[in-house]
Amino acid sequence: QQQVKQSPQSLIVQKGGISIINCAYENTAFDYFPWYQQFPGKGPALLIAIRPDVSEKKEGRFTISFNKSAKQFSLHIMDSQPGDSATYFCAASLDRSDYKLSFGAGTTVTVRA
Amino acid sequence: DAGVIQSPRHEVTEMGQEVTLRCKPISGHDYLFWYRQTMMRGLELLIYFNNNVPIDDSGMPEDRFSAKMPNASFSTLKIQPSEPRDSAVYFCASSPNTGELFFGEGSRLTVL
């Protein structure tokens, strides 16, 4: 039973478009929400993370939006590039030092040139 | 600096055989994790260590799985006997206690 539900399973976007991935959680005790990026044949790598006291965090073309009342958070990839083609995982844990991350099922993003 | 190093990258074995996966974490990282990734179940935490001591092994699927960390630079995940349903990509990750996990490239296991 996944504690973090992620959608969509996959998406295709044109170069320059916006990719949006959504995640929802049930456990209100979750306090740390990282996103990991995984390229084929590689392990996941931390992309960006957010705490619930912040509604939005931006790093370059990647933005996390957080809605605590709705228990939802999302990743926006602006100006999507072919190099962004990867699988993206949202995750949640009780805090940054709680290593029992609950991962979403993953979203495979394909950016068409 | 080298990342997390896993071996073998690919392993094909027959049901009933023993499988040993190896991991060298990043030097200086206090935490080491073993994850399993499958299409059906996604990324699952199997076990993690802090300073070579197992902290939580509640994700280990059954007694056929065991993990050891004899020193700060080496860990093994052993499956004995292996079964076809163990086929997956097994990831080792380490962390310097910042919350960020640094994953290796994984060991793809196929049990026939």
Interface residues (C-beta under 8 A of the other chain):
Chain A: Q2 Y32 P34 Y36 G41 K42 G43 P44 A45 L46 A49 F89 R96 S97 Y99 K100 L101 F103 G104 A105 G106
Chain B: V4 Y31 F33 G42 L43 L45 Y48 D56 F91 A93 S95 N97 T98 G99 E100 L101 F102 F103 G104 E105 G106
